[in-house]
């Protein structure tokens, strides 16, 4: 049975630690750092080169069709009551 020298074990342990450290550094640097804190989305390192989403301004009142339908319904009711 052959024995492994303590020097080789030391080199092997150092090499394994170095490879784990390099792998961890690569994994952490490739994930970005965008996060949500207290309901606020903070930017990632790539926010300058990110594509911009543009939402054109819409109407101030979001339920315009529903309000128009209710107004027409009330007008129909009033016309029906006046025609009795």
N, CA, C and O atoms as CSV, one atom per row, in Angstrom:
chain,resi,resn,atom,element,x,y,z
A,1,UNK,N,N,0.848,-1.166,0.000
A,1,UNK,CA,C,0.000,0.000,0.000
A,1,UNK,C,C,0.898,1.235,0.000
A,1,UNK,O,O,1.866,1.325,0.755
A,2,UNK,N,N,0.549,2.177,-0.865
A,2,UNK,CA,C,1.372,3.374,-0.948
A,2,UNK,C,C,0.769,4.467,-0.081
A,2,UNK,O,O,-0.448,4.541,0.088
A,3,UNK,N,N,1.605,5.286,0.448
A,3,UNK,CA,C,1.146,6.401,1.273
A,3,UNK,C,C,1.319,7.698,0.483
A,3,UNK,O,O,2.235,7.834,-0.328
A,4,UNK,N,N,0.447,8.611,0.731
A,4,UNK,CA,C,0.504,9.904,0.072
A,4,UNK,C,C,1.255,10.853,0.988
A,4,UNK,O,O,0.985,10.923,2.187
A,5,UNK,N,N,2.193,11.574,0.418
A,5,UNK,CA,C,3.015,12.461,1.238
A,5,UNK,C,C,2.188,13.642,1.734
A,5,UNK,O,O,1.252,14.070,1.060
A,6,UNK,N,N,2.528,14.168,2.905
A,6,UNK,CA,C,1.803,15.315,3.453
A,6,UNK,C,C,1.905,16.550,2.558
A,6,UNK,O,O,0.999,17.383,2.544
A,7,UNK,N,N,3.003,16.672,1.813
A,7,UNK,CA,C,3.151,17.816,0.915
A,7,UNK,C,C,2.090,17.747,-0.174
A,7,UNK,O,O,1.475,18.761,-0.506
A,8,UNK,N,N,1.871,16.569,-0.728
A,8,UNK,CA,C,0.865,16.411,-1.779
A,8,UNK,C,C,-0.534,16.693,-1.243
A,8,UNK,O,O,-1.352,17.297,-1.938
A,9,UNK,N,N,-0.816,16.266,-0.022
A,9,UNK,CA,C,-2.115,16.549,0.582
A,9,UNK,C,C,-2.312,18.049,0.780
A,9,UNK,O,O,-3.412,18.567,0.591
A,10,UNK,N,N,-1.245,18.740,1.160
A,10,UNK,CA,C,-1.329,20.186,1.358
A,10,UNK,C,C,-1.586,20.887,0.022
A,10,UNK,O,O,-2.408,21.801,-0.050
A,11,UNK,N,N,-0.891,20.465,-1.029
A,11,UNK,CA,C,-1.075,21.062,-2.356
A,11,UNK,C,C,-2.484,20.768,-2.866
A,11,UNK,O,O,-3.138,21.642,-3.434
A,12,UNK,N,N,-2.943,19.548,-2.664
A,12,UNK,CA,C,-4.276,19.168,-3.108
A,12,UNK,C,C,-5.344,19.994,-2.394
A,12,UNK,O,O,-6.291,20.452,-3.033
A,13,UNK,N,N,-5.212,20.193,-1.093
A,13,UNK,CA,C,-6.173,20.978,-0.325
A,13,UNK,C,C,-6.149,22.441,-0.776
A,13,UNK,O,O,-7.200,23.071,-0.892
A,14,UNK,N,N,-4.959,22.978,-1.030
A,14,UNK,CA,C,-4.845,24.356,-1.489
A,14,UNK,C,C,-5.487,24.521,-2.873
A,14,UNK,O,O,-6.195,25.498,-3.118
A,15,UNK,N,N,-5.241,23.573,-3.764
A,15,UNK,CA,C,-5.797,23.635,-5.113
A,15,UNK,C,C,-7.326,23.553,-5.065
A,15,UNK,O,O,-8.011,24.292,-5.773
A,16,UNK,N,N,-7.852,22.668,-4.245
A,16,UNK,CA,C,-9.300,22.536,-4.125
A,16,UNK,C,C,-9.925,23.815,-3.565
A,16,UNK,O,O,-10.978,24.244,-4.038
A,17,UNK,N,N,-9.296,24.420,-2.576
A,17,UNK,CA,C,-9.806,25.665,-2.013
A,17,UNK,C,C,-9.764,26.794,-3.039
A,17,UNK,O,O,-10.690,27.600,-3.126
A,18,UNK,N,N,-8.680,26.844,-3.814
A,18,UNK,CA,C,-8.561,27.880,-4.836
A,18,UNK,C,C,-9.633,27.700,-5.909
A,18,UNK,O,O,-10.241,28.684,-6.332
A,19,UNK,N,N,-9.875,26.495,-6.351
A,19,UNK,CA,C,-10.901,26.241,-7.371
A,19,UNK,C,C,-12.293,26.562,-6.843
A,19,UNK,O,O,-13.116,27.109,-7.576
A,20,UNK,N,N,-12.568,26.235,-5.594
A,20,UNK,CA,C,-13.867,26.576,-4.998
A,20,UNK,C,C,-14.028,28.084,-4.908
A,20,UNK,O,O,-15.108,28.606,-5.185
A,21,UNK,N,N,-12.975,28.792,-4.525
A,21,UNK,CA,C,-13.026,30.244,-4.447
A,21,UNK,C,C,-13.250,30.882,-5.805
A,21,UNK,O,O,-14.038,31.820,-5.929
A,22,UNK,N,N,-12.568,30.386,-6.818
A,22,UNK,CA,C,-12.744,30.919,-8.173
A,22,UNK,C,C,-14.157,30.631,-8.673
A,22,UNK,O,O,-14.793,31.505,-9.263
A,23,UNK,N,N,-14.649,29.430,-8.446
A,23,UNK,CA,C,-16.017,29.085,-8.853
A,23,UNK,C,C,-17.046,29.945,-8.144
A,23,UNK,O,O,-18.026,30.373,-8.755
A,24,UNK,N,N,-16.837,30.201,-6.872
A,24,UNK,CA,C,-17.764,31.048,-6.119
A,24,UNK,C,C,-17.729,32.480,-6.641
A,24,UNK,O,O,-18.772,33.125,-6.757
A,25,UNK,N,N,-16.538,32.981,-6.957
A,25,UNK,CA,C,-16.422,34.349,-7.498
A,25,UNK,C,C,-17.126,34.462,-8.849
A,25,UNK,O,O,-17.794,35.461,-9.118
A,26,UNK,N,N,-16.982,33.459,-9.687
A,26,UNK,CA,C,-17.653,33.474,-10.994
A,26,UNK,C,C,-19.162,33.421,-10.813
A,26,UNK,O,O,-19.894,34.152,-11.481
A,27,UNK,N,N,-19.629,32.569,-9.921
A,27,UNK,CA,C,-21.070,32.444,-9.709
A,27,UNK,C,C,-21.666,33.744,-9.172
A,27,UNK,O,O,-22.739,34.160,-9.608
A,28,UNK,N,N,-20.984,34.380,-8.239
A,28,UNK,CA,C,-21.518,35.617,-7.662
A,28,UNK,C,C,-21.454,36.781,-8.642
A,28,UNK,O,O,-22.336,37.640,-8.639
A,29,UNK,N,N,-20.433,36.819,-9.472
A,29,UNK,CA,C,-20.323,37.942,-10.403
A,29,UNK,C,C,-21.244,37.791,-11.603
A,29,UNK,O,O,-21.526,38.779,-12.281
A,30,UNK,N,N,-21.717,36.597,-11.882
A,30,UNK,CA,C,-22.569,36.407,-13.050
A,30,UNK,C,C,-24.056,36.531,-12.731
A,30,UNK,O,O,-24.877,36.521,-13.648
A,31,UNK,N,N,-24.420,36.647,-11.470
A,31,UNK,CA,C,-25.832,36.697,-11.121
A,31,UNK,C,C,-26.394,38.099,-11.102
A,31,UNK,O,O,-27.616,38.248,-11.121
A,32,UNK,N,N,-25.578,39.132,-11.066
A,32,UNK,CA,C,-26.089,40.496,-10.974
A,32,UNK,C,C,-26.502,40.786,-9.553
A,32,UNK,O,O,-26.414,39.926,-8.676
A,33,UNK,N,N,-26.948,41.987,-9.336
A,33,UNK,CA,C,-27.315,42.323,-7.959
A,33,UNK,C,C,-28.594,43.133,-7.912
A,33,UNK,O,O,-28.727,44.028,-7.077
A,34,UNK,N,N,-29.542,42.837,-8.799
A,34,UNK,CA,C,-30.830,43.504,-8.710
A,34,UNK,C,C,-31.614,42.851,-7.589
A,34,UNK,O,O,-31.679,41.625,-7.489
A,35,UNK,N,N,-32.190,43.660,-6.770
A,35,UNK,CA,C,-32.945,43.116,-5.653
A,35,UNK,C,C,-34.125,43.989,-5.315
A,35,UNK,O,O,-34.195,45.150,-5.717
A,36,UNK,N,N,-35.047,43.424,-4.577
A,36,UNK,CA,C,-36.228,44.168,-4.141
A,36,UNK,C,C,-36.101,44.355,-2.630
A,36,UNK,O,O,-36.065,43.389,-1.869
A,37,UNK,N,N,-36.036,45.605,-2.222
A,37,UNK,CA,C,-35.913,45.928,-0.815
A,37,UNK,C,C,-37.012,46.913,-0.449
A,37,UNK,O,O,-37.088,47.998,-1.026
A,38,UNK,N,N,-37.849,46.553,0.487
A,38,UNK,CA,C,-38.953,47.396,0.952
A,38,UNK,C,C,-39.854,47.822,-0.195
A,38,UNK,O,O,-40.320,48.961,-0.227
A,39,UNK,N,N,-40.105,46.917,-1.139
A,39,UNK,CA,C,-40.979,47.214,-2.250
A,39,UNK,C,C,-40.330,48.043,-3.339
A,39,UNK,O,O,-41.008,48.471,-4.274
A,40,UNK,N,N,-39.049,48.275,-3.239
A,40,UNK,CA,C,-38.334,49.109,-4.202
A,40,UNK,C,C,-37.353,48.223,-4.964
A,40,UNK,O,O,-36.513,47.559,-4.357
A,41,UNK,N,N,-37.458,48.212,-6.300
A,41,UNK,CA,C,-36.548,47.416,-7.111
A,41,UNK,C,C,-35.310,48.240,-7.408
A,41,UNK,O,O,-35.381,49.274,-8.072
A,42,UNK,N,N,-34.185,47.776,-6.912
A,42,UNK,CA,C,-32.930,48.482,-7.134
A,42,UNK,C,C,-32.254,47.919,-8.378
A,42,UNK,O,O,-32.413,46.736,-8.679
A,43,UNK,N,N,-31.500,48.746,-9.108
A,43,UNK,CA,C,-30.974,48.331,-10.408
A,43,UNK,C,C,-29.851,47.310,-10.322
A,43,UNK,O,O,-29.149,47.186,-9.318
A,44,UNK,N,N,-29.718,46.590,-11.421
A,44,UNK,CA,C,-28.606,45.665,-11.561
A,44,UNK,C,C,-27.444,46.418,-12.188
A,44,UNK,O,O,-27.626,47.564,-12.599
A,45,UNK,N,N,-26.257,45.828,-12.281
A,45,UNK,CA,C,-25.129,46.521,-12.900
A,45,UNK,C,C,-25.345,46.814,-14.379
A,45,UNK,O,O,-24.617,47.623,-14.955
A,46,UNK,N,N,-26.316,46.181,-14.999
A,46,UNK,CA,C,-26.535,46.357,-16.433
A,46,UNK,C,C,-27.703,47.280,-16.739
A,46,UNK,O,O,-28.244,47.229,-17.843
A,47,UNK,N,N,-28.113,48.130,-15.788
A,47,UNK,CA,C,-29.297,48.949,-16.027
A,47,UNK,C,C,-29.065,49.992,-17.114
A,47,UNK,O,O,-30.029,50.445,-17.730
A,48,UNK,N,N,-27.836,50.385,-17.368
A,48,UNK,CA,C,-27.582,51.387,-18.405
A,48,UNK,C,C,-27.767,50.782,-19.790
A,48,UNK,O,O,-28.265,51.457,-20.692
A,49,UNK,N,N,-27.380,49.534,-19.976
A,49,UNK,CA,C,-27.494,48.909,-21.298
A,49,UNK,C,C,-28.790,48.128,-21.471
A,49,UNK,O,O,-28.970,47.462,-22.490
A,50,UNK,N,N,-29.684,48.194,-20.510
A,50,UNK,CA,C,-30.936,47.448,-20.592
A,50,UNK,C,C,-31.904,48.152,-21.541
A,50,UNK,O,O,-31.854,49.371,-21.704
A,51,UNK,N,N,-32.789,47.365,-22.168
A,51,UNK,CA,C,-33.786,47.968,-23.053
A,51,UNK,C,C,-34.831,48.706,-22.218
A,51,UNK,O,O,-35.158,48.295,-21.105
A,52,UNK,N,N,-35.340,49.780,-22.765
A,52,UNK,CA,C,-36.269,50.640,-22.037
A,52,UNK,C,C,-37.692,50.268,-22.433
A,52,UNK,O,O,-38.009,50.171,-23.618
A,53,UNK,N,N,-38.531,50.063,-21.451
A,53,UNK,CA,C,-39.931,49.785,-21.717
A,53,UNK,C,C,-40.683,51.106,-21.635
A,53,UNK,O,O,-40.650,51.793,-20.613
A,54,UNK,N,N,-41.357,51.449,-22.720
A,54,UNK,CA,C,-42.104,52.706,-22.770
A,54,UNK,C,C,-43.589,52.406,-22.765
A,54,UNK,O,O,-44.083,51.636,-23.589
A,55,UNK,N,N,-44.283,53.011,-21.845
A,55,UNK,CA,C,-45.723,52.880,-21.772
A,55,UNK,C,C,-46.309,54.261,-22.068
A,55,UNK,O,O,-46.145,55.182,-21.268
A,56,UNK,N,N,-46.994,54.420,-23.214
A,56,UNK,CA,C,-47.540,55.737,-23.543
A,56,UNK,C,C,-48.603,56.139,-22.532
A,56,UNK,O,O,-49.276,55.286,-21.953
A,57,UNK,N,N,-48.750,57.438,-22.324
A,57,UNK,CA,C,-49.745,57.883,-21.344
A,57,UNK,C,C,-51.150,57.527,-21.797
A,57,UNK,O,O,-51.501,57.684,-22.966
A,58,UNK,N,N,-51.931,57.055,-20.873
A,58,UNK,CA,C,-53.310,56.690,-21.176
A,58,UNK,C,C,-54.267,57.685,-20.559
A,58,UNK,O,O,-53.878,58.783,-20.161
A,59,UNK,N,N,-55.510,57.288,-20.485
A,59,UNK,CA,C,-56.506,58.170,-19.888
A,59,UNK,C,C,-56.301,58.204,-18.378
A,59,UNK,O,O,-55.815,57.248,-17.775
A,60,UNK,N,N,-56.676,59.306,-17.802
A,60,UNK,CA,C,-56.547,59.432,-16.354
A,60,UNK,C,C,-57.525,58.508,-15.636
A,60,UNK,O,O,-57.201,57.907,-14.612
A,61,UNK,N,N,-58.728,58.411,-16.196
A,61,UNK,CA,C,-59.757,57.580,-15.585
A,61,UNK,C,C,-59.740,56.220,-16.256
A,61,UNK,O,O,-60.029,56.115,-17.448
A,62,UNK,N,N,-59.411,55.194,-15.522
A,62,UNK,CA,C,-59.200,53.865,-16.081
A,62,UNK,C,C,-60.500,53.140,-16.440
A,62,UNK,O,O,-60.472,52.185,-17.215
A,63,UNK,N,N,-61.615,53.569,-15.902
A,63,UNK,CA,C,-62.880,52.858,-16.114
A,63,UNK,C,C,-63.845,53.685,-16.958
A,63,UNK,O,O,-65.016,53.821,-16.603
A,64,UNK,N,N,-63.367,54.235,-18.064
A,64,UNK,CA,C,-64.201,55.125,-18.892
A,64,UNK,C,C,-65.376,54.368,-19.507
A,64,UNK,O,O,-66.487,54.896,-19.538
A,65,UNK,N,N,-65.163,53.152,-19.996
A,65,UNK,CA,C,-66.267,52.402,-20.622
A,65,UNK,C,C,-67.322,52.013,-19.603
A,65,UNK,O,O,-68.519,52.066,-19.886
A,66,UNK,N,N,-66.873,51.620,-18.409
A,66,UNK,CA,C,-67.833,51.252,-17.375
A,66,UNK,C,C,-68.666,52.455,-16.945
A,66,UNK,O,O,-69.873,52.335,-16.735
A,67,UNK,N,N,-68.021,53.615,-16.815
A,67,UNK,CA,C,-68.754,54.826,-16.430
A,67,UNK,C,C,-69.753,55.219,-17.512
A,67,UNK,O,O,-70.869,55.636,-17.202
A,68,UNK,N,N,-69.364,55.090,-18.781
A,68,UNK,CA,C,-70.280,55.410,-19.875
A,68,UNK,C,C,-71.462,54.440,-19.889
A,68,UNK,O,O,-72.591,54.851,-20.154
A,69,UNK,N,N,-71.218,53.169,-19.610
A,69,UNK,CA,C,-72.301,52.182,-19.580
A,69,UNK,C,C,-73.266,52.475,-18.437
A,69,UNK,O,O,-74.479,52.356,-18.609
A,70,UNK,N,N,-72.747,52.856,-17.275
A,70,UNK,CA,C,-73.613,53.181,-16.146
A,70,UNK,C,C,-74.441,54.437,-16.432
A,70,UNK,O,O,-75.615,54.510,-16.071
A,71,UNK,N,N,-73.817,55.421,-17.083
A,71,UNK,CA,C,-74.539,56.650,-17.427
A,71,UNK,C,C,-75.660,56.358,-18.430
A,71,UNK,O,O,-76.761,56.896,-18.313
A,72,UNK,N,N,-75.371,55.504,-19.411
A,72,UNK,CA,C,-76.401,55.132,-20.389
A,72,UNK,C,C,-77.526,54.342,-19.725
A,72,UNK,O,O,-78.694,54.525,-20.067
A,73,UNK,N,N,-77.185,53.468,-18.782
A,73,UNK,CA,C,-78.193,52.687,-18.059
A,73,UNK,C,C,-79.109,53.604,-17.248
A,73,UNK,O,O,-80.328,53.435,-17.244
A,74,UNK,N,N,-78.511,54.570,-16.566
A,74,UNK,CA,C,-79.321,55.511,-15.781
A,74,UNK,C,C,-80.228,56.343,-16.692
A,74,UNK,O,O,-81.379,56.616,-16.353
A,75,UNK,N,N,-79.697,56.742,-17.849
A,75,UNK,CA,C,-80.518,57.513,-18.795
A,75,UNK,C,C,-81.668,56.665,-19.323
A,75,UNK,O,O,-82.778,57.168,-19.494
A,76,UNK,N,N,-81.418,55.394,-19.582
A,76,UNK,CA,C,-82.485,54.497,-20.032
A,76,UNK,C,C,-83.547,54.321,-18.946
A,76,UNK,O,O,-84.744,54.337,-19.233
A,77,UNK,N,N,-83.105,54.154,-17.705
A,77,UNK,CA,C,-84.056,54.036,-16.587
A,77,UNK,C,C,-84.915,55.298,-16.449
A,77,UNK,O,O,-86.129,55.210,-16.266
A,78,UNK,N,N,-84.289,56.450,-16.536
A,78,UNK,CA,C,-85.035,57.700,-16.409
A,78,UNK,C,C,-86.012,57.869,-17.576
A,78,UNK,O,O,-87.129,58.347,-17.380
A,79,UNK,N,N,-85.603,57.485,-18.775
A,79,UNK,CA,C,-86.494,57.566,-19.937
A,79,UNK,C,C,-87.655,56.600,-19.791
A,79,UNK,O,O,-88.779,56.925,-20.173
A,80,UNK,N,N,-87.401,55.405,-19.240
A,80,UNK,CA,C,-88.450,54.422,-19.049
A,80,UNK,C,C,-89.445,54.883,-17.980
A,80,UNK,O,O,-90.653,54.685,-18.109
A,81,UNK,N,N,-88.907,55.509,-16.913
A,81,UNK,CA,C,-89.792,56.002,-15.854
A,81,UNK,C,C,-90.606,57.204,-16.331
A,81,UNK,O,O,-91.763,57.364,-15.942
A,82,UNK,N,N,-90.020,58.030,-17.156
A,82,UNK,CA,C,-90.756,59.215,-17.673
A,82,UNK,C,C,-91.814,58.797,-18.678
A,82,UNK,O,O,-92.816,59.493,-18.837
A,83,UNK,N,N,-91.616,57.678,-19.360
A,83,UNK,CA,C,-92.576,57.226,-20.362
A,83,UNK,C,C,-93.726,56.444,-19.791
A,83,UNK,O,O,-94.605,56.049,-20.557
A,84,UNK,N,N,-93.785,56.194,-18.520
A,84,UNK,CA,C,-94.871,55.399,-17.934
A,84,UNK,C,C,-96.145,56.116,-17.954
A,84,UNK,O,O,-97.158,55.586,-17.498
